């Protein structure tokens, strides 16, 4: 697995859309990184395993060259195979110990929805960051469970980065940042246009919301 990675997950965490065209996906991700995305999560729920492998192998060097974290959603084996910086798992993605055994010292992020107890258990089991959401109505997951902003403060004593996801826009992200969120995971508000120039500008707007 990759070892050259930023010391902390912070700022814009760009999550890829379900894009079947690998060249278009690579161009979109490169634009998001140019705009200031500090991390990229490869997520394509519509792709079959062969396409996911092709796309993850294509994106890994793009992120590596730009010193952006590259994280694979749900698939620890694929994360290992492409030398990703980490893997992100949800409640149905297997035992955390088994995931850790597959990815070694790479980052393991865990979806905790709105549940602080789930986050505490995840960190105790070795999670490197926790993600909460959906904080707002999401077009990607319209039926997603909702999280209260108060869970951010509750998670700060865990001493791992706290990520917010779900319907995050340039307009509502400041409320999460003010509450102490370390990173915002965004799909539509970054990649929705499909145009690299617009994607870069959208990423830059998110990056500018984080002080320092």
Secondary structure, 3 states (H helix, E strand, C coil): CCCCCCCCCCEEEEECCCCCCHHHHHHHHHHHHHHCCCEEEECCCCCCHHHHHHHHHHHHHHHHHCCCEEEEECCHHHHHHCCCCEEEECCCCCCHHHHHHHHCCCEEEEEEECCHHHHHHHHHCCCCEEEECCCCCCCCCCCCCCCCCHHHHHHHCCCCEEEEECCCCCCCHHHHHHHCCCEEEECHHHHCCCCHHHHHHHHHHHHCCCCC
